[in-house]
Amino acid sequence: MARALEGMKFDGEGFQTMTMRADDHQVIQPLYVMEMDRAGTPGVKFDNEGSGCGFRTLLSIPADATAQPKTCKMTRPAR
């Protein structure tokens, strides 16, 4: 199963692309820092689940900048 996931890319509807790093099976994806505010406030496009509030993106970090150094030293089992 692990080998099948290596290098896999997921680009779901409404999501950014995520990649499974082959070396240690970590998912590499963008990071968003957001805050909640009243719907209609500048930067708040959508009402979240009819709550009258929504999210504003404060910071967007691309996937390649979120990847941490690889530290896995696991010995792979033979096929």
N, CA, C and O atoms as a GROMACS GRO file, in nm:
protein
  316
    1MET      N    1   0.081  -0.118   0.000
    1MET     CA    2   0.000   0.000   0.000
    1MET      C    3   0.087   0.126   0.000
    1MET      O    4   0.060   0.220  -0.075
    2ALA      N    5   0.190   0.127   0.084
    2ALA     CA    6   0.275   0.246   0.094
    2ALA      C    7   0.338   0.280  -0.040
    2ALA      O    8   0.346   0.397  -0.077
    3ARG      N    9   0.384   0.181  -0.114
    3ARG     CA   10   0.447   0.206  -0.244
    3ARG      C   11   0.346   0.267  -0.342
    3ARG      O   12   0.383   0.351  -0.425
    4ALA      N   13   0.222   0.226  -0.333
    4ALA     CA   14   0.119   0.280  -0.423
    4ALA      C   15   0.094   0.428  -0.397
    4ALA      O   16   0.053   0.501  -0.487
    5LEU      N   17   0.117   0.472  -0.274
    5LEU     CA   18   0.094   0.612  -0.237
    5LEU      C   19   0.210   0.704  -0.273
    5LEU      O   20   0.191   0.826  -0.286
    6GLU      N   21   0.329   0.648  -0.290
    6GLU     CA   22   0.448   0.729  -0.313
    6GLU      C   23   0.436   0.815  -0.439
    6GLU      O   24   0.414   0.766  -0.549
    7GLY      N   25   0.453   0.945  -0.418
    7GLY     CA   26   0.447   1.039  -0.530
    7GLY      C   27   0.305   1.069  -0.577
    7GLY      O   28   0.287   1.143  -0.674
    8MET      N   29   0.204   1.012  -0.511
    8MET     CA   30   0.065   1.034  -0.550
    8MET      C   31   0.030   1.182  -0.538
    8MET      O   32   0.072   1.249  -0.444
    9LYS      N   33  -0.048   1.230  -0.632
    9LYS     CA   34  -0.099   1.368  -0.627
    9LYS      C   35  -0.250   1.362  -0.614
    9LYS      O   36  -0.316   1.280  -0.679
   10PHE      N   37  -0.304   1.449  -0.530
   10PHE     CA   38  -0.449   1.459  -0.513
   10PHE      C   39  -0.488   1.602  -0.543
   10PHE      O   40  -0.435   1.696  -0.484
   11ASP      N   41  -0.580   1.618  -0.635
   11ASP     CA   42  -0.627   1.752  -0.672
   11ASP      C   43  -0.779   1.749  -0.666
   11ASP      O   44  -0.846   1.751  -0.770
   12GLY      N   45  -0.833   1.744  -0.547
   12GLY     CA   46  -0.977   1.734  -0.529
   12GLY      C   47  -1.048   1.864  -0.561
   12GLY      O   48  -0.987   1.970  -0.567
   13GLU      N   49  -1.177   1.854  -0.580
   13GLU     CA   50  -1.258   1.973  -0.612
   13GLU      C   51  -1.252   2.071  -0.496
   13GLU      O   52  -1.284   2.036  -0.382
   14GLY      N   53  -1.211   2.192  -0.524
   14GLY     CA   54  -1.206   2.296  -0.423
   14GLY      C   55  -1.083   2.292  -0.336
   14GLY      O   56  -1.071   2.373  -0.244
   15PHE      N   57  -0.990   2.200  -0.361
   15PHE     CA   58  -0.869   2.190  -0.281
   15PHE      C   59  -0.747   2.218  -0.367
   15PHE      O   60  -0.752   2.206  -0.489
   16GLN      N   61  -0.640   2.255  -0.303
   16GLN     CA   62  -0.512   2.270  -0.371
   16GLN      C   63  -0.452   2.131  -0.391
   16GLN      O   64  -0.494   2.035  -0.326
   17THR      N   65  -0.356   2.119  -0.480
   17THR     CA   66  -0.291   1.991  -0.504
   17THR      C   67  -0.206   1.951  -0.384
   17THR      O   68  -0.132   2.033  -0.328
   18MET      N   69  -0.218   1.825  -0.344
   18MET     CA   70  -0.138   1.768  -0.237
   18MET      C   71  -0.056   1.654  -0.298
   18MET      O   72  -0.105   1.583  -0.385
   19THR      N   73   0.067   1.638  -0.251
   19THR     CA   74   0.155   1.533  -0.301
   19THR      C   75   0.206   1.450  -0.184
   19THR      O   76   0.243   1.505  -0.081
   20MET      N   77   0.207   1.318  -0.200
   20MET     CA   78   0.262   1.229  -0.099
   20MET      C   79   0.412   1.213  -0.128
   20MET      O   80   0.449   1.156  -0.230
   21ARG      N   81   0.496   1.262  -0.039
   21ARG     CA   82   0.641   1.252  -0.058
   21ARG      C   83   0.684   1.106  -0.044
   21ARG      O   84   0.652   1.041   0.055
   22ALA      N   85   0.755   1.056  -0.144
   22ALA     CA   86   0.792   0.914  -0.148
   22ALA      C   87   0.888   0.874  -0.036
   22ALA      O   88   0.878   0.763   0.016
   23ASP      N   89   0.979   0.962   0.002
   23ASP     CA   90   1.082   0.927   0.101
   23ASP      C   91   1.028   0.892   0.238
   23ASP      O   92   1.080   0.804   0.306
   24ASP      N   93   0.921   0.962   0.281
   24ASP     CA   94   0.872   0.942   0.417
   24ASP      C   95   0.720   0.943   0.428
   24ASP      O   96   0.665   0.945   0.538
   25HIS      N   97   0.651   0.942   0.314
   25HIS     CA   98   0.505   0.936   0.308
   25HIS      C   99   0.436   1.052   0.380
   25HIS      O  100   0.330   1.035   0.440
   26GLN      N  101   0.498   1.170   0.374
   26GLN     CA  102   0.437   1.290   0.429
   26GLN      C  103   0.362   1.362   0.318
   26GLN      O  104   0.410   1.370   0.204
   27VAL      N  105   0.245   1.414   0.350
   27VAL     CA  106   0.168   1.490   0.252
   27VAL      C  107   0.220   1.634   0.250
   27VAL      O  108   0.228   1.699   0.354
   28ILE      N  109   0.255   1.680   0.132
   28ILE     CA  110   0.305   1.817   0.115
   28ILE      C  111   0.192   1.896   0.049
   28ILE      O  112   0.144   1.862  -0.059
   29GLN      N  113   0.151   2.004   0.117
   29GLN     CA  114   0.039   2.084   0.068
   29GLN      C  115   0.057   2.229   0.110
   29GLN      O  116   0.136   2.258   0.200
   30PRO      N  117  -0.016   2.321   0.047
   30PRO     CA  118  -0.006   2.462   0.086
   30PRO      C  119  -0.063   2.481   0.227
   30PRO      O  120  -0.138   2.398   0.278
   31LEU      N  121  -0.025   2.591   0.289
   31LEU     CA  122  -0.074   2.626   0.422
   31LEU      C  123  -0.141   2.763   0.413
   31LEU      O  124  -0.086   2.856   0.354
   32TYR      N  125  -0.258   2.774   0.472
   32TYR     CA  126  -0.331   2.900   0.474
   32TYR      C  127  -0.356   2.942   0.618
   32TYR      O  128  -0.400   2.861   0.700
   33VAL      N  129  -0.329   3.068   0.649
   33VAL     CA  130  -0.361   3.125   0.779
   33VAL      C  131  -0.481   3.214   0.755
   33VAL      O  132  -0.478   3.305   0.672
   34MET      N  133  -0.590   3.186   0.830
   34MET     CA  134  -0.715   3.258   0.806
   34MET      C  135  -0.773   3.308   0.937
   34MET      O  136  -0.738   3.259   1.045
   35GLU      N  137  -0.862   3.405   0.926
   35GLU     CA  138  -0.937   3.450   1.043
   35GLU      C  139  -1.083   3.461   1.006
   35GLU      O  140  -1.118   3.480   0.890
   36MET      N  141  -1.168   3.448   1.105
   36MET     CA  142  -1.311   3.452   1.082
   36MET      C  143  -1.362   3.594   1.112
   36MET      O  144  -1.317   3.659   1.207
   37ASP      N  145  -1.456   3.639   1.030
   37ASP     CA  146  -1.516   3.771   1.048
   37ASP      C  147  -1.657   3.766   0.991
   37ASP      O  148  -1.696   3.664   0.934
   38ARG      N  149  -1.732   3.870   1.007
   38ARG     CA  150  -1.869   3.873   0.956
   38ARG      C  151  -1.872   3.864   0.804
   38ARG      O  152  -1.789   3.924   0.736
   39ALA      N  153  -1.967   3.789   0.751
   39ALA     CA  154  -1.985   3.777   0.606
   39ALA      C  155  -2.009   3.916   0.548
   39ALA      O  156  -2.083   3.996   0.606
   40GLY      N  157  -1.947   3.944   0.434
   40GLY     CA  158  -1.962   4.074   0.370
   40GLY      C  159  -1.853   4.172   0.406
   40GLY      O  160  -1.835   4.273   0.338
   41THR      N  161  -1.779   4.145   0.513
   41THR     CA  162  -1.665   4.229   0.549
   41THR      C  163  -1.561   4.215   0.437
   41THR      O  164  -1.549   4.107   0.380
   42PRO      N  165  -1.487   4.320   0.404
   42PRO     CA  166  -1.387   4.308   0.298
   42PRO      C  167  -1.296   4.185   0.318
   42PRO      O  168  -1.240   4.164   0.425
   43GLY      N  169  -1.284   4.107   0.211
   43GLY     CA  170  -1.202   3.986   0.215
   43GLY      C  171  -1.277   3.861   0.254
   43GLY      O  172  -1.224   3.751   0.240
   44VAL      N  173  -1.401   3.875   0.305
   44VAL     CA  174  -1.482   3.759   0.344
   44VAL      C  175  -1.587   3.738   0.236
   44VAL      O  176  -1.688   3.808   0.231
   45LYS      N  177  -1.560   3.640   0.148
   45LYS     CA  178  -1.648   3.619   0.032
   45LYS      C  179  -1.773   3.540   0.065
   45LYS      O  180  -1.881   3.568   0.012
   46PHE      N  181  -1.760   3.441   0.153
   46PHE     CA  182  -1.870   3.347   0.173
   46PHE      C  183  -1.914   3.339   0.318
   46PHE      O  184  -1.833   3.353   0.409
   47ASP      N  185  -2.042   3.316   0.336
   47ASP     CA  186  -2.100   3.288   0.467
   47ASP      C  187  -2.077   3.140   0.495
   47ASP      O  188  -2.119   3.054   0.417
   48ASN      N  189  -2.010   3.109   0.604
   48ASN     CA  190  -1.977   2.971   0.637
   48ASN      C  191  -2.096   2.902   0.706
   48ASN      O  192  -2.127   2.932   0.822
   49GLU      N  193  -2.159   2.812   0.636
   49GLU     CA  194  -2.268   2.729   0.688
   49GLU      C  195  -2.383   2.810   0.748
   49GLU      O  196  -2.444   2.767   0.847
   50GLY      N  197  -2.412   2.925   0.690
   50GLY     CA  198  -2.525   3.006   0.738
   50GLY      C  199  -2.502   3.071   0.873
   50GLY      O  200  -2.597   3.112   0.939
   51SER      N  201  -2.377   3.080   0.915
   51SER     CA  202  -2.345   3.135   1.048
   51SER      C  203  -2.342   3.287   1.051
   51SER      O  204  -2.342   3.347   1.159
   52GLY      N  205  -2.339   3.350   0.932
   52GLY     CA  206  -2.324   3.494   0.927
   52GLY      C  207  -2.179   3.537   0.930
   52GLY      O  208  -2.148   3.656   0.925
   53CYS      N  209  -2.090   3.439   0.939
   53CYS     CA  210  -1.946   3.466   0.941
   53CYS      C  211  -1.877   3.385   0.832
   53CYS      O  212  -1.932   3.287   0.782
   54GLY      N  213  -1.758   3.427   0.797
   54GLY     CA  214  -1.679   3.356   0.697
   54GLY      C  215  -1.532   3.379   0.722
   54GLY      O  216  -1.493   3.444   0.819
   55PHE      N  217  -1.450   3.325   0.634
   55PHE     CA  218  -1.305   3.331   0.653
   55PHE      C  219  -1.238   3.426   0.555
   55PHE      O  220  -1.278   3.438   0.439
   56ARG      N  221  -1.136   3.493   0.605
   56ARG     CA  222  -1.051   3.581   0.525
   56ARG      C  223  -0.911   3.523   0.531
   56ARG      O  224  -0.862   3.491   0.640
   57THR      N  225  -0.846   3.509   0.416
   57THR     CA  226  -0.709   3.457   0.412
   57THR      C  227  -0.611   3.568   0.445
   57THR      O  228  -0.610   3.673   0.380
   58LEU      N  229  -0.528   3.545   0.546
   58LEU     CA  230  -0.427   3.643   0.585
   58LEU      C  231  -0.291   3.612   0.524
   58LEU      O  232  -0.214   3.703   0.491
   59LEU      N  233  -0.262   3.482   0.508
   59LEU     CA  234  -0.132   3.440   0.458
   59LEU      C  235  -0.148   3.309   0.382
   59LEU      O  236  -0.219   3.220   0.427
   60SER      N  237  -0.083   3.298   0.270
   60SER     CA  238  -0.085   3.177   0.188
   60SER      C  239   0.060   3.135   0.163
   60SER      O  240   0.139   3.212   0.108
   61ILE      N  241   0.095   3.012   0.205
   61ILE     CA  242   0.231   2.962   0.189
   61ILE      C  243   0.228   2.847   0.090
   61ILE      O  244   0.155   2.750   0.112
   62PRO      N  245   0.304   2.854  -0.020
   62PRO     CA  246   0.301   2.747  -0.120
   62PRO      C  247   0.355   2.615  -0.064
   62PRO      O  248   0.433   2.613   0.031
   63ALA      N  249   0.311   2.506  -0.125
   63ALA     CA  250   0.345   2.372  -0.077
   63ALA      C  251   0.495   2.350  -0.063
   63ALA      O  252   0.539   2.294   0.037
   64ASP      N  253   0.573   2.393  -0.159
   64ASP     CA  254   0.717   2.366  -0.152
   64ASP      C  255   0.783   2.435  -0.033
   64ASP      O  256   0.888   2.390   0.014
   65ALA      N  257   0.724   2.543   0.016
   65ALA     CA  258   0.778   2.614   0.132
   65ALA      C  259   0.733   2.551   0.264
   65ALA      O  260   0.789   2.583   0.369
   66THR      N  261   0.633   2.464   0.261
   66THR     CA  262   0.585   2.400   0.386
   66THR      C  263   0.655   2.268   0.414
   66THR      O  264   0.645   2.215   0.525
   67ALA      N  265   0.725   2.214   0.315
   67ALA     CA  266   0.790   2.083   0.331
   67ALA      C  267   0.904   2.092   0.432
   67ALA      O  268   0.994   2.175   0.418
   68GLN      N  269   0.901   2.006   0.532
   68GLN     CA  270   1.007   1.998   0.632
   68GLN      C  271   1.117   1.904   0.582
   68GLN      O  272   1.093   1.823   0.494
   69PRO      N  273   1.237   1.915   0.637
   69PRO     CA  274   1.346   1.825   0.596
   69PRO      C  275   1.307   1.679   0.621
   69PRO      O  276   1.233   1.647   0.713
   70LYS      N  277   1.359   1.592   0.537
   70LYS     CA  278   1.332   1.449   0.549
   70LYS      C  279   1.424   1.391   0.656
   70LYS      O  280   1.545   1.412   0.653
   71THR      N  281   1.366   1.318   0.750
   71THR     CA  282   1.446   1.258   0.857
   71THR      C  283   1.423   1.108   0.870
   71THR      O  284   1.483   1.044   0.956
   72CYS      N  285   1.338   1.052   0.788
   72CYS     CA  286   1.304   0.910   0.798
   72CYS      C  287   1.425   0.824   0.759
   72CYS      O  288   1.487   0.844   0.654
   73LYS      N  289   1.456   0.727   0.845
   73LYS     CA  290   1.567   0.635   0.818
   73LYS      C  291   1.518   0.490   0.818
   73LYS      O  292   1.596   0.397   0.838
   74MET      N  293   1.390   0.473   0.795
   74MET     CA  294   1.330   0.340   0.796
   74MET      C  295   1.390   0.254   0.684
   74MET      O  296   1.410   0.301   0.572
   75THR      N  297   1.418   0.130   0.715
   75THR     CA  298   1.464   0.034   0.615
   75THR      C  299   1.340  -0.023   0.548
   75THR      O  300   1.250  -0.074   0.614
   76ARG      N  301   1.338  -0.015   0.416
   76ARG     CA  302   1.222  -0.065   0.342
   76ARG      C  303   1.223  -0.217   0.337
   76ARG      O  304   1.328  -0.278   0.316
   77PRO      N  305   1.107  -0.277   0.356
   77PRO     CA  306   1.100  -0.423   0.340
   77PRO      C  307   1.117  -0.461   0.192
   77PRO      O  308   1.086  -0.381   0.104
   78ALA      N  309   1.165  -0.580   0.166
   78ALA     CA  310   1.179  -0.628   0.028
   78ALA      C  311   1.040  -0.646  -0.031
   78ALA      O  312   0.943  -0.671   0.040
   79ARG      N  313   1.032  -0.634  -0.160
   79ARG     CA  314   0.901  -0.648  -0.226
   79ARG      C  315   0.853  -0.788  -0.221
   79ARG      O  316   0.744  -0.818  -0.272
   0.00000   0.00000   0.00000
